[in-house]
Amino acid sequence: MSKAYFASILEIFKSKIQLQKHLETIRKKGIKIGFVPTMGALHKGHMSLVQQSNSENDYTVASVFVNQLQFNNQADFEKYPVSIENDIRLLETESCDILFIPSNEEMYPQNYKQIDLDLGILDTVLEGRMRPGHYHGVVQVVYRLFDYIKPDTAYFGLKDYQQCMVVKLLKNAFFPRMELRFCETGRHASGLAMSSRNERLSAEGKVKAANIYLILQKIKSLSDHIVPADAIKYGCHLLAEKGIEVEYLELAHADTLSPGSSWFKKGKNALLAAVYIEDVRLIDNIVF
Ligand code: AMP
């Protein structure tokens, strides 16, 4: 019987040393460990990562840590939703085995070693361009979490498409034996990508936000008929018509994120967007 039939007891660790000790015993028994890093305010999208980890491993570790280093905007960090009790409840229901909730000091002790990783164009396009220093912060936290937990496999969401590519570079550079899985974006029935940030939207804002994915799909449907520049211009027009402020809406190669002025071959087109609704920054993408 699969582990999902039992509500396993969620063990909570705040100390990295105690977590490491515990995981060492687990690992010695030959138990496979899956890892799902998060910033909390968990929703069904996060849970799909936990489910995938449970289906491929004997043991799932999740972490909740709002990593200040990756926020290029202090106000955004301060407004980031926190709901640890609900997070614990969801993880228990999903039969997650361990929740790691480190403090800032635990993650970044004084004189911690900064990780230097050349991200190439990932640091200068799309999210890299709009959020200077963001991926440097992501690299610092993910490196530390991988180093503490040493999972067999780590799970990330394709909603943060560019982040998946950054994590892949990090893995190749420092954790070659670990495996990565990139999981499909969980969406509401409206098409809106699940996101912790949606909680900051009014009911009306959520209705508006559902247009993001609909318009990405519309642009995709135009790709057989018109050039990317025209399709994207039309997409921007549709978004603006819905009262959505576009930060970027761009076509890039799905494997490299290098920008595209003509459509790439089937399956290699990544259309990525960052928009503002009610002062909340939302991202989404579609690959076709
Ligand atoms: P976050 O807490 O936003 O840092 O997200 C933690 C992980 O969950 C990241 O790998 C995200 O890409 C992933 N994630 C966030 N939203 C979704 C979603 N709607 N569907 C699937 N994965 C998601």
Residues whose N, C-alpha, C, O or C-beta is under 5 A from the ligand:
A	BS01	AMP	P37 T38 M39 G40 G45 H46 Y155 F156 G157 L158 K159 D160 C183 E184 T185 G186 A193 M194 S195
